[in-house]
Amino acid sequence: MLRCKEATHLISQQQDRQLAAGERLQLKLHLAMCSGCRNFRAQMNFLRAACKQYPGDQGGEDQAKAD
């Protein structure tokens, strides 16, 4: 059984790579019982989606300072 620290580590890694079948199963079982880790996963998903929508540096403000 995963501890919360291990589960949150897998949740973070899941953002960057596909987990192995065993990792996915262990994480799924842990998330079924742990509301704290489910909340952490939801927050990670929200932050990832928000970062994807952020337009990034388009040279506006920084370029105005250089002129």
N, CA, C and O atoms as a Tinker XYZ file with bonds, in Angstrom:
   268  protein
     1  N      0.841000   -1.180000    0.000000    73     2
     2  CA     0.000000    0.000000    0.000000    64     1     3
     3  C      0.888000    1.247000    0.000000    63     2     4     5
     4  O      1.847000    1.343000    0.766000    81     3
     5  N      0.554000    2.187000   -0.864000    73     3     6
     6  CA     1.319000    3.433000   -0.957000    64     5     7
     7  C      1.041000    4.342000    0.233000    63     6     8     9
     8  O     -0.073000    4.384000    0.755000    81     7
     9  N      2.050000    5.050000    0.640000    73     7    10
    10  CA     1.858000    6.138000    1.598000    64     9    11
    11  C      1.553000    7.397000    0.794000    63    10    12    13
    12  O      1.816000    7.450000   -0.407000    81    11
    13  N      1.004000    8.400000    1.451000    73    11    14
    14  CA     0.624000    9.638000    0.762000    64    13    15
    15  C      1.818000   10.289000    0.065000    63    14    16    17
    16  O      1.675000   10.817000   -1.038000    81    15
    17  N      2.976000   10.257000    0.688000    73    15    18
    18  CA     4.163000   10.854000    0.077000    64    17    19
    19  C      4.497000   10.166000   -1.243000    63    18    20    21
    20  O      4.840000   10.829000   -2.222000    81    19
    21  N      4.397000    8.852000   -1.269000    73    19    22
    22  CA     4.665000    8.109000   -2.502000    64    21    23
    23  C      3.582000    8.370000   -3.547000    63    22    24    25
    24  O      3.871000    8.490000   -4.738000    81    23
    25  N      2.339000    8.455000   -3.089000    73    23    26
    26  CA     1.225000    8.702000   -4.009000    64    25    27
    27  C      1.349000   10.071000   -4.660000    63    26    28    29
    28  O      1.152000   10.203000   -5.868000    81    27
    29  N      1.674000   11.089000   -3.872000    73    27    30
    30  CA     1.806000   12.428000   -4.455000    64    29    31
    31  C      2.985000   12.483000   -5.421000    63    30    32    33
    32  O      2.944000   13.213000   -6.411000    81    31
    33  N      4.023000   11.724000   -5.140000    73    31    34
    34  CA     5.159000   11.656000   -6.060000    64    33    35
    35  C      4.716000   11.039000   -7.395000    63    34    36    37
    36  O      5.086000   11.531000   -8.461000    81    35
    37  N      3.930000    9.968000   -7.330000    73    35    38
    38  CA     3.431000    9.352000   -8.565000    64    37    39
    39  C      2.477000   10.283000   -9.307000    63    38    40    41
    40  O      2.488000   10.334000  -10.537000    81    39
    41  N      1.660000   11.014000   -8.569000    73    39    42
    42  CA     0.741000   11.967000   -9.201000    64    41    43
    43  C      1.543000   13.022000   -9.960000    63    42    44    45
    44  O      1.185000   13.395000  -11.076000    81    43
    45  N      2.609000   13.492000   -9.362000    73    43    46
    46  CA     3.466000   14.483000  -10.025000    64    45    47
    47  C      4.130000   13.880000  -11.267000    63    46    48    49
    48  O      4.182000   14.516000  -12.320000    81    47
    49  N      4.626000   12.671000  -11.138000    73    47    50
    50  CA     5.272000   12.020000  -12.274000    64    49    51
    51  C      4.280000   11.728000  -13.390000    63    50    52    53
    52  O      4.642000   11.742000  -14.566000    81    51
    53  N      3.040000   11.466000  -13.028000    73    51    54
    54  CA     2.005000   11.164000  -14.008000    64    53    55
    55  C      1.762000   12.345000  -14.937000    63    54    56    57
    56  O      1.270000   12.166000  -16.052000    81    55
    57  N      2.100000   13.545000  -14.491000    73    55    58
    58  CA     1.947000   14.727000  -15.322000    64    57    59
    59  C      2.955000   14.721000  -16.475000    63    58    60    61
    60  O      2.714000   15.334000  -17.515000    81    59
    61  N      4.082000   14.030000  -16.290000    73    59    62
    62  CA     5.172000   14.074000  -17.264000    64    61    63
    63  C      5.396000   12.770000  -18.031000    63    62    64    65
    64  O      5.990000   12.775000  -19.109000    81    63
    65  N      4.928000   11.675000  -17.482000    73    63    66
    66  CA     5.148000   10.383000  -18.145000    64    65    67
    67  C      3.977000    9.455000  -17.856000    63    66    68    69
    68  O      3.197000    9.685000  -16.932000    81    67
    69  N      3.870000    8.413000  -18.653000    73    67    70
    70  CA     2.845000    7.411000  -18.412000    64    69    71
    71  C      3.363000    6.444000  -17.354000    63    70    72    73
    72  O      4.472000    5.922000  -17.465000    81    71
    73  N      2.552000    6.214000  -16.334000    73    71    74
    74  CA     2.953000    5.306000  -15.263000    64    73    75
    75  C      2.854000    3.862000  -15.731000    63    74    76    77
    76  O      2.054000    3.527000  -16.605000    81    75
    77  N      3.677000    3.020000  -15.134000    73    75    78
    78  CA     3.607000    1.585000  -15.406000    64    77    79
    79  C      2.297000    1.038000  -14.842000    63    78    80    81
    80  O      1.670000    1.667000  -13.989000    81    79
    81  N      1.897000   -0.111000  -15.313000    73    79    82
    82  CA     0.620000   -0.700000  -14.902000    64    81    83
    83  C      0.546000   -0.884000  -13.384000    63    82    84    85
    84  O     -0.484000   -0.596000  -12.774000    81    83
    85  N      1.617000   -1.357000  -12.783000    73    83    86
    86  CA     1.639000   -1.556000  -11.330000    64    85    87
    87  C      1.511000   -0.242000  -10.568000    63    86    88    89
    88  O      0.815000   -0.162000   -9.557000    81    87
    89  N      2.191000    0.781000  -11.068000    73    87    90
    90  CA     2.106000    2.101000  -10.438000    64    89    91
    91  C      0.689000    2.656000  -10.532000    63    90    92    93
    92  O      0.162000    3.204000   -9.563000    81    91
    93  N      0.078000    2.510000  -11.702000    73    91    94
    94  CA    -1.298000    2.992000  -11.894000    64    93    95
    95  C     -2.260000    2.292000  -10.952000    63    94    96    97
    96  O     -3.135000    2.931000  -10.368000    81    95
    97  N     -2.106000    0.989000  -10.800000    73    95    98
    98  CA    -2.988000    0.215000   -9.933000    64    97    99
    99  C     -2.821000    0.641000   -8.478000    63    98   100   101
   100  O     -3.808000    0.869000   -7.778000    81    99
   101  N     -1.580000    0.747000   -8.026000    73    99   102
   102  CA    -1.329000    1.166000   -6.646000    64   101   103
   103  C     -1.889000    2.557000   -6.395000    63   102   104   105
   104  O     -2.488000    2.807000   -5.349000    81   103
   105  N     -1.698000    3.459000   -7.345000    73   103   106
   106  CA    -2.188000    4.824000   -7.189000    64   105   107
   107  C     -3.713000    4.849000   -7.170000    63   106   108   109
   108  O     -4.317000    5.560000   -6.366000    81   107
   109  N     -4.327000    4.080000   -8.044000    73   107   110
   110  CA    -5.795000    4.032000   -8.096000    64   109   111
   111  C     -6.367000    3.524000   -6.774000    63   110   112   113
   112  O     -7.350000    4.071000   -6.276000    81   111
   113  N     -5.763000    2.488000   -6.204000    73   111   114
   114  CA    -6.217000    1.962000   -4.915000    64   113   115
   115  C     -6.044000    3.001000   -3.806000    63   114   116   117
   116  O     -6.929000    3.178000   -2.969000    81   115
   117  N     -4.907000    3.680000   -3.806000    73   115   118
   118  CA    -4.661000    4.699000   -2.784000    64   117   119
   119  C     -5.669000    5.840000   -2.909000    63   118   120   121
   120  O     -6.226000    6.295000   -1.910000    81   119
   121  N     -5.898000    6.295000   -4.129000    73   119   122
   122  CA    -6.822000    7.415000   -4.340000    64   121   123
   123  C     -8.255000    7.047000   -3.963000    63   122   124   125
   124  O     -9.036000    7.917000   -3.578000    81   123
   125  N     -8.605000    5.774000   -4.069000    73   123   126
   126  CA    -9.944000    5.338000   -3.688000    64   125   127
   127  C    -10.191000    5.529000   -2.186000    63   126   128   129
   128  O    -11.331000    5.676000   -1.745000    81   127
   129  N     -9.103000    5.523000   -1.414000    73   127   130
   130  CA    -9.244000    5.622000    0.038000    64   129   131
   131  C     -8.801000    6.956000    0.629000    63   130   132   133
   132  O     -9.104000    7.238000    1.788000    81   131
   133  N     -8.099000    7.774000   -0.128000    73   131   134
   134  CA    -7.467000    8.966000    0.449000    64   133   135
   135  C     -7.987000   10.241000   -0.209000    63   134   136   137
   136  O     -7.634000   10.549000   -1.347000    81   135
   137  N     -8.815000   10.968000    0.504000    73   135   138
   138  CA    -9.377000   12.204000   -0.049000    64   137   139
   139  C     -8.317000   13.298000   -0.169000    63   138   140   141
   140  O     -8.409000   14.152000   -1.052000    81   139
   141  N     -7.330000   13.282000    0.695000    73   139   142
   142  CA    -6.264000   14.285000    0.619000    64   141   143
   143  C     -5.480000   14.179000   -0.678000    63   142   144   145
   144  O     -5.178000   15.191000   -1.311000    81   143
   145  N     -5.151000   12.969000   -1.071000    73   143   146
   146  CA    -4.415000   12.765000   -2.322000    64   145   147
   147  C     -5.303000   13.013000   -3.533000    63   146   148   149
   148  O     -4.820000   13.473000   -4.568000    81   147
   149  N     -6.604000   12.712000   -3.420000    73   147   150
   150  CA    -7.525000   13.056000   -4.509000    64   149   151
   151  C     -7.574000   14.570000   -4.688000    63   150   152   153
   152  O     -7.593000   15.063000   -5.816000    81   151
   153  N     -7.594000   15.305000   -3.581000    73   151   154
   154  CA    -7.569000   16.764000   -3.664000    64   153   155
   155  C     -6.266000   17.257000   -4.286000    63   154   156   157
   156  O     -6.279000   18.174000   -5.107000    81   155
   157  N     -5.143000   16.652000   -3.902000    73   155   158
   158  CA    -3.849000   17.025000   -4.460000    64   157   159
   159  C     -3.842000   16.809000   -5.969000    63   158   160   161
   160  O     -3.359000   17.660000   -6.716000    81   159
   161  N     -4.377000   15.669000   -6.423000    73   159   162
   162  CA    -4.438000   15.381000   -7.856000    64   161   163
   163  C     -5.293000   16.414000   -8.592000    63   162   164   165
   164  O     -4.933000   16.869000   -9.678000    81   163
   165  N     -6.419000   16.776000   -7.996000    73   163   166
   166  CA    -7.289000   17.780000   -8.620000    64   165   167
   167  C     -6.573000   19.128000   -8.709000    63   166   168   169
   168  O     -6.696000   19.829000   -9.713000    81   167
   169  N     -5.834000   19.492000   -7.673000    73   167   170
   170  CA    -5.085000   20.752000   -7.684000    64   169   171
   171  C     -3.979000   20.728000   -8.731000    63   170   172   173
   172  O     -3.752000   21.724000   -9.418000    81   171
   173  N     -3.289000   19.593000   -8.857000    73   171   174
   174  CA    -2.236000   19.472000   -9.872000    64   173   175
   175  C     -2.828000   19.602000  -11.274000    63   174   176   177
   176  O     -2.253000   20.267000  -12.135000    81   175
   177  N     -3.973000   18.969000  -11.500000    73   175   178
   178  CA    -4.621000   19.054000  -12.805000    64   177   179
   179  C     -5.053000   20.483000  -13.105000    63   178   180   181
   180  O     -4.920000   20.951000  -14.236000    81   179
   181  N     -5.573000   21.181000  -12.091000    73   179   182
   182  CA    -5.983000   22.568000  -12.265000    64   181   183
   183  C     -4.781000   23.449000  -12.609000    63   182   184   185
   184  O     -4.846000   24.259000  -13.533000    81   183
   185  N     -3.689000   23.291000  -11.868000    73   183   186
   186  CA    -2.493000   24.099000  -12.121000    64   185   187
   187  C     -1.914000   23.826000  -13.507000    63   186   188   189
   188  O     -1.476000   24.749000  -14.193000    81   187
   189  N     -1.912000   22.575000  -13.913000    73   187   190
   190  CA    -1.384000   22.234000  -15.245000    64   189   191
   191  C     -2.234000   22.877000  -16.335000    63   190   192   193
   192  O     -1.704000   23.422000  -17.303000    81   191
   193  N     -3.560000   22.810000  -16.175000    73   191   194
   194  CA    -4.451000   23.421000  -17.158000    64   193   195
   195  C     -4.287000   24.941000  -17.181000    63   194   196   197
   196  O     -4.304000   25.553000  -18.249000    81   195
   197  N     -4.128000   25.545000  -16.010000    73   195   198
   198  CA    -3.950000   26.995000  -15.939000    64   197   199
   199  C     -2.643000   27.418000  -16.601000    63   198   200   201
   200  O     -2.593000   28.429000  -17.301000    81   199
   201  N     -1.591000   26.642000  -16.377000    73   199   202
   202  CA    -0.292000   26.972000  -16.989000    64   201   203
   203  C     -0.332000   26.838000  -18.506000    63   202   204   205
   204  O      0.321000   27.604000  -19.214000    81   203
   205  N     -1.088000   25.879000  -19.005000    73   203   206
   206  CA    -1.200000   25.717000  -20.455000    64   205   207
   207  C     -1.921000   26.896000  -21.088000    63   206   208   209
   208  O     -1.661000   27.233000  -22.243000    81   207
   209  N     -2.826000   27.528000  -20.345000    73   207   210
   210  CA    -3.581000   28.652000  -20.884000    64   209   211
   211  C     -2.819000   29.965000  -20.772000    63   210   212   213
   212  O     -3.159000   30.930000  -21.458000    81   211
   213  N     -1.799000   30.024000  -19.923000    73   211   214
   214  CA    -1.027000   31.251000  -19.749000    64   213   215
   215  C     -0.270000   31.541000  -21.032000    63   214   216   217
   216  O      0.434000   30.671000  -21.544000    81   215
   217  N     -0.405000   32.764000  -21.563000    73   215   218
   218  CA     0.199000   33.051000  -22.870000    64   217   219
   219  C      1.720000   33.112000  -22.860000    63   218   220   221
   220  O      2.342000   32.988000  -23.915000    81   219
   221  N      2.324000   33.297000  -21.715000    73   219   222
   222  CA     3.771000   33.382000  -21.649000    64   221   223
   223  C      4.272000   34.771000  -21.996000    63   222   224   225
   224  O      3.474000   35.687000  -22.196000    81   223
   225  N      5.566000   34.937000  -22.069000    73   223   226
   226  CA     6.174000   36.229000  -22.366000    64   225   227
   227  C      6.072000   36.505000  -23.865000    63   226   228   229
   228  O      6.606000   35.759000  -24.686000    81   227
   229  N      5.393000   37.563000  -24.195000    73   227   230
   230  CA     5.253000   37.936000  -25.613000    64   229   231
   231  C      6.044000   39.203000  -25.936000    63   230   232   233
   232  O      5.850000   39.817000  -26.985000    81   231
   233  N      6.924000   39.580000  -25.034000    73   231   234
   234  CA     7.789000   40.716000  -25.293000    64   233   235
   235  C      7.165000   42.063000  -25.020000    63   234   236   237
   236  O      7.772000   43.086000  -25.334000    81   235
   237  N      5.994000   42.104000  -24.457000    73   235   238
   238  CA     5.284000   43.362000  -24.246000    64   237   239
   239  C      5.941000   44.260000  -23.211000    63   238   240   241
   240  O      6.567000   45.260000  -23.560000    81   239
   241  N      5.804000   43.913000  -21.963000    73   239   242
   242  CA     6.287000   44.765000  -20.886000    64   241   243
   243  C      7.810000   44.838000  -20.843000    63   242   244   245
   244  O      8.375000   45.921000  -20.687000    81   243
   245  N      8.474000   43.696000  -20.980000    73   243   246
   246  CA     9.945000   43.682000  -20.937000    64   245   247
   247  C     10.538000   44.458000  -22.104000    63   246   248   249
   248  O     11.548000   45.140000  -21.931000    81   247
   249  N      9.957000   44.377000  -23.254000    73   247   250
   250  CA    10.486000   45.059000  -24.413000    64   249   251
   251  C     10.288000   46.567000  -24.266000    63   250   252   253
   252  O     11.127000   47.339000  -24.730000    81   251
   253  N      9.210000   46.998000  -23.638000    73   251   254
   254  CA     8.972000   48.417000  -23.431000    64   253   255
   255  C     10.043000   49.019000  -22.518000    63   254   256   257
   256  O     10.428000   50.174000  -22.698000    81   255
   257  N     10.526000   48.245000  -21.538000    73   255   258
   258  CA    11.573000   48.723000  -20.640000    64   257   259
   259  C     12.897000   48.881000  -21.387000    63   258   260   261
   260  O     13.694000   49.761000  -21.062000    81   259
   261  N     13.129000   48.036000  -22.381000    73   259   262
   262  CA    14.405000   48.063000  -23.105000    64   261   263
   263  C     14.502000   49.283000  -24.029000    63   262   264   265
   264  O     15.601000   49.738000  -24.343000    81   263
   265  N     13.354000   49.809000  -24.463000    73   263   266
   266  CA    13.373000   50.950000  -25.392000    64   265   267
   267  C     13.651000   52.221000  -24.731000    63   266   268
   268  O     13.698000   53.262000  -25.387000    81   267
